[in-house]
């Protein structure tokens, strides 16, 4: 049995996710959040060996696109919950890499 074509709406959603996370640093940030769960900006910066300003810009771009979520607790901002599409892409990358 041949697979059916994917719906246009789904392809549009995944395409947008791929565009946003198609940067190596964003993929690394996304992977960090997936592996470590809800994390502060400073934990993410340390975990991906990035620069604070650049990581913050990447986080903001992914948050605005709905790929991750943020919550504020006092002065700290916590990022969490990668989108299902982003997690599917990460799972494919891991499977291809053998992890």
Backbone torsions as a table, in degrees:
resi	resn	phi	psi	omega
1	UNK	NA	126.3	179.2
2	UNK	-74.0	141.3	174.3
3	UNK	-67.9	148.9	177.6
4	UNK	-83.6	151.7	177.4
5	UNK	-61.6	145.5	177.2
6	UNK	-70.3	145.7	179.2
7	UNK	-64.1	144.7	-180.0
8	UNK	-56.2	-41.7	-178.1
9	UNK	-61.4	-43.0	179.0
10	UNK	-64.9	-44.2	178.8
11	UNK	-61.5	-38.1	177.2
12	UNK	-62.7	-44.5	-179.9
13	UNK	-62.6	-47.7	-178.5
14	UNK	-66.7	-38.1	178.6
15	UNK	-59.5	-43.4	178.8
16	UNK	-63.7	-41.2	178.3
17	UNK	-62.6	-45.2	-179.7
18	UNK	-60.9	-41.1	179.0
19	UNK	-59.7	-43.9	-176.8
20	UNK	-71.9	-45.4	-175.4
21	UNK	-88.8	6.8	-178.9
22	UNK	-76.7	25.7	176.9
23	UNK	-118.2	133.0	-175.8
24	UNK	-54.1	-40.6	-178.9
25	UNK	-68.1	-37.3	178.2
26	UNK	-67.0	-38.8	176.1
27	UNK	-62.4	-41.8	179.4
28	UNK	-64.0	-41.9	177.7
29	UNK	-62.9	-46.3	179.5
30	UNK	-60.0	-44.2	178.5
31	UNK	-63.4	-41.3	179.0
32	UNK	-59.0	-47.8	-179.5
33	UNK	-63.8	-39.2	178.8
34	UNK	-64.2	-42.4	-177.8
35	UNK	-76.2	-33.8	-173.0
36	UNK	-107.7	-7.1	-178.7
37	UNK	76.0	-163.5	-177.2
38	UNK	-53.7	129.4	-174.0
39	UNK	-142.3	151.6	174.8
40	UNK	-79.4	163.8	177.5
41	UNK	-59.0	-44.5	-177.6
42	UNK	-64.1	-36.7	177.1
43	UNK	-65.9	-40.7	179.1
44	UNK	-66.0	-44.3	178.8
45	UNK	-56.6	-47.7	179.8
46	UNK	-66.4	-39.8	-176.3
47	UNK	-69.3	-28.8	-179.7
48	UNK	-106.3	4.6	-179.6
49	UNK	53.7	46.7	-179.0
50	UNK	-108.3	179.6	175.1
51	UNK	-97.3	139.8	-174.7
52	UNK	-50.3	-50.7	-175.9
53	UNK	-63.4	-44.4	-178.3
54	UNK	-66.8	-44.3	179.6
55	UNK	-63.1	-42.2	178.8
56	UNK	-60.6	-40.6	178.3
57	UNK	-65.5	-42.5	178.4
58	UNK	-63.2	-43.9	179.0
59	UNK	-60.7	-44.0	-179.4
60	UNK	-62.8	-43.2	179.9
61	UNK	-62.5	-42.7	179.1
62	UNK	-69.7	-34.8	177.8
63	UNK	-66.1	-45.4	179.8
64	UNK	-63.0	-30.1	179.1
65	UNK	-83.8	-4.1	179.0
66	UNK	80.2	15.3	-178.9
67	UNK	-81.1	-34.4	173.6
68	UNK	-130.6	167.0	178.0
69	UNK	-120.3	158.6	179.6
70	UNK	-133.3	149.0	171.1
71	UNK	-138.3	145.5	-178.6
72	UNK	-104.4	136.7	174.3
73	UNK	-132.6	96.4	-174.2
74	UNK	67.2	-123.1	-179.7
75	UNK	-89.6	-11.7	-177.9
76	UNK	-88.6	141.1	172.1
77	UNK	-113.7	128.9	-179.6
78	UNK	-109.6	133.7	178.5
79	UNK	-109.0	141.9	-175.7
80	UNK	-159.3	179.0	170.4
81	UNK	51.9	70.6	171.8
82	UNK	-57.4	147.0	-179.0
83	UNK	-65.4	158.0	-180.0
84	UNK	-58.8	-42.6	179.5
85	UNK	-61.8	-42.5	179.8
86	UNK	-65.5	-40.5	178.7
87	UNK	-65.9	-36.3	177.4
88	UNK	-63.4	-42.3	179.1
89	UNK	-64.8	-43.6	177.4
90	UNK	-60.5	-42.3	179.6
91	UNK	-61.6	-39.6	177.6
92	UNK	-64.7	-41.9	178.5
93	UNK	-63.1	-43.5	179.5
94	UNK	-64.7	-42.5	-180.0
95	UNK	-61.9	-43.4	179.9
96	UNK	-64.7	-37.5	-178.8
97	UNK	-79.7	-17.8	178.4
98	UNK	91.5	30.0	179.1
99	UNK	-121.8	NA	NA
